Amino acid sequence: MSRNIVRPGLSLIGAILLSGCGLLAPLFGPVSQTTTSNVDQNKDEGYIRFSNIGSHAEIFLDGTAIGTGDAYRSGGQLGVTPGTHEIEIREAGMTRLKQKVFIGTGSTRTIDVR
């Protein structure tokens, strides 16, 4: 005759340890994705799209002003040479976003301006 011995203390300890796994999230901060990429290998350039950009926001590519957000608010995209580029968005004279992005050949990168 065999007996199964249940040790309630061990089950409780296991549950407590597993429930603590979620406590580490605040230490590392929230995770958010600001860019997405799609790749089309048949293109000789890459593209940048902007989401949540103000119509009067000024867009700078590698330090050069290229226009305002109005041109990119409804799905317009900016064609760029493949490689690393610095994007800066200014509104009312203040820098709202500044980041370096790598644009691969045929890829489309969406930059979320929040």
Rosetta silent file (secondary structure, phi, psi, omega in degrees, C-alpha in Angstrom):
SEQUENCE: MSRNIVRPGLSLIGAILLSGCGLLAPLFGPVSQTTTSNVDQNKDEGYIRFSNIGSHAEIFLDGTAIGTGDAYRSGGQLGVTPGTHEIEIREAGMTRLKQKVFIGTGSTRTIDVR
SCORE:     score description
SCORE:     0.000 S_00000001
   1 L     0.000  126.009  179.955    0.000    0.000    0.000 S_00000001
   2 L  -108.310  152.173 -179.604    1.461    3.333   -1.047 S_00000001
   3 L  -123.725  140.433  172.023    0.613    6.714    0.316 S_00000001
   4 L   -97.183  121.861 -178.935    0.806   10.098   -1.296 S_00000001
   5 L  -101.068  122.458  178.970    2.016   12.619    1.178 S_00000001
   6 L  -100.726  129.085  178.897    0.948   16.178    0.514 S_00000001
   7 L  -112.777   95.547 -175.526    3.030   18.912    2.034 S_00000001
   8 H   -59.232  -29.504 -179.477    0.937   22.068    1.953 S_00000001
   9 H   -63.826  -37.688 -179.590    3.839   24.239    3.034 S_00000001
  10 H   -69.892  -38.372  177.951    5.817   23.441   -0.135 S_00000001
  11 H   -64.310  -40.911 -179.858    2.895   24.266   -2.430 S_00000001
  12 H   -65.931  -42.251  179.237    2.406   27.574   -0.680 S_00000001
  13 H   -63.739  -43.225  178.319    6.103   28.462   -0.940 S_00000001
  14 H   -60.437  -42.664  179.502    6.118   27.620   -4.658 S_00000001
  15 H   -64.472  -39.407  179.585    3.079   29.808   -5.272 S_00000001
  16 H   -66.169  -43.000  179.562    4.648   32.710   -3.393 S_00000001
  17 H   -63.457  -43.267  179.497    7.896   32.440   -5.352 S_00000001
  18 H   -67.099  -35.646 -179.407    6.084   32.345   -8.695 S_00000001
  19 H   -69.074  -22.940  179.873    3.866   35.287   -7.816 S_00000001
  20 H   -76.454  -11.729 -178.763    6.957   37.404   -7.119 S_00000001
  21 H   -59.505  -35.878  179.940    8.145   37.131  -10.731 S_00000001
  22 H   -71.889  -12.997 -178.940    5.957   40.084  -11.724 S_00000001
  23 H   -72.834  -16.942 -179.064    7.567   42.266   -9.080 S_00000001
  24 H   -77.738  -21.407 -177.444   10.704   42.677  -11.227 S_00000001
  25 H   -55.644  -44.606 -179.927    8.851   44.572  -13.986 S_00000001
  26 H   -64.290  -23.758  179.582    8.890   47.939  -12.131 S_00000001
  27 H   -68.398  -32.408 -176.276   12.653   47.655  -11.688 S_00000001
  28 H  -100.901   -4.592  178.309   13.235   47.642  -15.419 S_00000001
  29 L    81.720  169.205 -179.300   10.462   50.068  -16.383 S_00000001
  30 L   -71.628  149.317  178.844    7.673   49.665  -18.890 S_00000001
  31 L  -101.792  127.709  176.709    8.488   48.187  -22.244 S_00000001
  32 L  -139.101  147.235 -179.606    7.244   50.057  -25.279 S_00000001
  33 L  -105.401  127.563 -178.365    8.001   49.713  -28.936 S_00000001
  34 L  -108.743  -11.419 -179.130    8.531   52.911  -30.858 S_00000001
  35 E  -135.519  150.883  174.612    9.604   51.576  -34.215 S_00000001
  36 E  -134.067  155.723 -179.315    8.548   48.857  -36.589 S_00000001
  37 E  -132.820  140.691  169.211   10.168   47.551  -39.749 S_00000001
  38 E  -125.815  144.796 -174.721    8.956   45.917  -42.921 S_00000001
  39 E  -120.728  132.111  172.418   11.442   44.729  -45.535 S_00000001
  40 L  -128.986  104.630 -173.682   11.185   44.735  -49.336 S_00000001
  41 L   -69.896   -8.757 -178.638   14.496   43.588  -50.831 S_00000001
  42 L   -85.587    1.273 -178.437   13.576   44.908  -54.319 S_00000001
  43 L  -102.002  148.755  178.432   14.034   48.564  -53.305 S_00000001
  44 L   -96.479    2.772  178.544   17.288   50.565  -53.464 S_00000001
  45 L  -140.045  170.132  175.584   16.328   52.834  -50.602 S_00000001
  46 E  -111.450  172.803 -175.540   14.665   52.666  -47.223 S_00000001
  47 E  -135.081  148.469  175.603   11.693   54.602  -45.910 S_00000001
  48 E  -121.865  131.785  173.344   10.712   56.422  -42.742 S_00000001
  49 E  -116.926  154.798  179.249    7.113   56.953  -41.655 S_00000001
  50 E  -123.036  133.081  173.821    5.931   59.044  -38.732 S_00000001
  51 E  -116.650  149.277 -179.664    2.956   58.325  -36.500 S_00000001
  52 L    59.574   35.792 -179.812    1.398   60.755  -34.020 S_00000001
  53 L   -98.459  138.661  177.939    3.295   63.689  -35.500 S_00000001
  54 L   -71.340  149.164 -176.515    1.895   67.206  -35.271 S_00000001
  55 L   -65.503  -27.925 -179.652    1.162   68.968  -38.558 S_00000001
  56 L   -98.167    4.301  179.278    3.467   71.879  -37.675 S_00000001
  57 L   -66.032  137.296  177.597    6.290   69.730  -36.289 S_00000001
  58 E   -90.771  134.923 -178.810    9.610   70.342  -38.030 S_00000001
  59 E  -110.344  130.499  177.345   11.452   67.234  -39.219 S_00000001
  60 E  -119.986  133.085  176.194   15.239   67.124  -39.444 S_00000001
  61 E  -116.830  116.434 -179.178   17.191   64.326  -41.112 S_00000001
  62 L    52.875   40.550  175.732   20.894   64.247  -40.236 S_00000001
  63 L    85.938   -3.490 -178.806   20.722   67.890  -39.119 S_00000001
  64 E  -108.920  130.036  178.016   18.971   69.187  -42.254 S_00000001
  65 E   -66.841  130.627 -178.531   15.374   70.449  -42.187 S_00000001
  66 E  -119.274   -3.461  178.471   13.293   68.382  -44.606 S_00000001
  67 E   142.792 -168.058 -179.036    9.767   69.666  -43.970 S_00000001
  68 E  -112.304  167.612 -178.408    6.876   69.559  -41.557 S_00000001
  69 H   -64.730  -19.832 -178.707    4.758   66.771  -40.157 S_00000001
  70 H   -55.709  -36.854 -179.060    1.828   67.781  -42.365 S_00000001
  71 H   -71.761  -16.202 -173.929    3.354   65.873  -45.301 S_00000001
  72 H  -118.260    5.354 -176.230    3.627   62.670  -43.251 S_00000001
  73 L   -71.362  -30.976 -176.035    0.420   62.669  -41.180 S_00000001
  74 L  -113.038   49.806  173.806   -1.645   60.515  -43.521 S_00000001
  75 L    90.028    1.751  177.128    0.766   57.725  -44.400 S_00000001
  76 L   -64.009  148.465 -179.722    3.357   59.706  -46.353 S_00000001
  77 E  -130.818  152.808 -177.356    6.845   58.278  -46.162 S_00000001
  78 E  -102.987  120.873  176.702   10.319   59.708  -46.523 S_00000001
  79 E   -81.962  131.125 -179.277   12.739   57.899  -48.855 S_00000001
  80 E  -135.643  159.243  174.144   16.312   57.742  -47.515 S_00000001
  81 L   -70.818  145.282  178.294   19.560   56.051  -48.427 S_00000001
  82 L   -60.220  144.475  179.001   20.146   52.857  -46.454 S_00000001
  83 E   137.860 -167.729 -179.254   22.244   53.323  -43.325 S_00000001
  84 E   -91.646  132.403 -179.347   22.150   55.071  -39.969 S_00000001
  85 E  -132.902  150.988  174.785   20.344   58.405  -39.787 S_00000001
  86 E  -103.483  124.951  178.999   19.569   60.876  -37.028 S_00000001
  87 E  -107.957  132.576  175.584   15.942   61.983  -36.851 S_00000001
  88 E  -131.674  134.491  177.228   14.935   65.065  -34.889 S_00000001
  89 E  -117.651  124.927  178.288   11.410   66.398  -34.415 S_00000001
  90 E  -119.340  139.302  174.293   10.948   69.958  -33.152 S_00000001
  91 E  -134.002  131.224 -179.646    7.726   71.663  -32.132 S_00000001
  92 L    53.642   38.842  177.332    7.500   75.292  -31.042 S_00000001
  93 L    78.128   -0.553 -179.364   11.291   75.524  -31.120 S_00000001
  94 E  -111.396  142.316  177.761   11.788   72.634  -28.685 S_00000001
  95 E   -73.379  121.065  179.846   13.179   69.204  -29.505 S_00000001
  96 E   -96.025  -33.367 -179.575   10.420   66.649  -29.004 S_00000001
  97 E  -149.854  139.855  174.746   12.269   63.586  -30.284 S_00000001
  98 E  -148.797  118.460 -179.336   15.835   62.892  -31.301 S_00000001
  99 E  -154.708  153.613  174.336   17.038   59.413  -32.153 S_00000001
 100 E   -95.879  137.851  178.893   19.339   57.492  -34.435 S_00000001
 101 E  -133.616  147.336  173.415   17.772   54.802  -36.577 S_00000001
 102 E  -100.653  127.811  178.293   19.178   52.259  -38.981 S_00000001
 103 E  -114.299  116.905  178.699   17.268   51.982  -42.230 S_00000001
 104 L   -85.936  163.548  176.996   18.002   48.898  -44.284 S_00000001
 105 L   -58.720  125.542  178.169   17.555   48.541  -48.027 S_00000001
 106 L    77.637    2.335 -177.483   13.863   48.120  -48.776 S_00000001
 107 E   -94.009  155.023  174.587   12.807   48.534  -45.143 S_00000001
 108 E  -120.436  123.852 -179.822   10.196   50.887  -43.746 S_00000001
 109 E  -111.154  127.875  177.400   10.718   52.215  -40.235 S_00000001
 110 E  -102.716  124.938  179.172    7.827   53.848  -38.399 S_00000001
 111 E  -106.310  120.624 -179.438    8.782   56.389  -35.747 S_00000001
 112 E   -89.359  113.545 -178.662    6.122   57.057  -33.139 S_00000001
 113 L   -95.613  107.958 -179.532    6.312   60.693  -32.040 S_00000001
 114 L  -121.147    0.000    0.000    4.697   60.999  -28.599 S_00000001
